[in-house]
Amino acid sequence: MGIQAKIEIPLKGFYPIGGGVLEATVNPFQTPLKPLKTQERGKLMQVRILSMVANLPLSIATRQLNQAVARLTEHGLRPLGETGTAESPGKGTFCFIQAEFEHVRAGFFALGAIGKRAEQVANEAVEEFLRFWNGQGTLDRHLVDQVVLCMALAEGESTVTVSEVTDHLKTNIWVIEQFLPLKFILKQDAARRVESIQVTGMAWRTP
């Protein structure tokens, strides 16, 4: 869509201590964003797993990774995986799965907690991925929350399909429509999966 941005998280924050640091650099743009037209995710090209711990034994990350790999292998996939340690003021774990399709990338994750087995963390991330992979739509239910604002600011008509319509997505769309003179068209089936989200953007330019 024309956005040039870079995001880094040099310090992870885990409940209850928090203390994470996120650094974002967004380059200004003089011309309106390009419309987004993506209605097919295409073939699944690669699945990657990142399993990390902060101030906890690396063996926990290894267990998370092994479980995620085993689950995905059962479905005929050959994921790439790595473990690591994260800088953080507190303790925590996460398992992140990135699915790279021909036309889009999607991410799925689960967080550890006191008393929560490493295998359960991995299973939760895998189930999120399988839910998306076995469903319809190009954008996952979290990514579309972020994309709808860019669609509203772009020039021309944007159309995307999404795997699931959440109340959070509906709220985001409602809020955008209160601020901008436009209307989203959302087609949804009985199972709360969406056929498409369409909007003609306002072609916003940097003042």
Summary of the structure (lengths in Angstrom):
residues: 207
radius of gyration: 18.9
end to end distance: 18.8
largest distance: 53.1
contacts: 636
relative contact order: 0.17
helix: 28%
strand: 35%
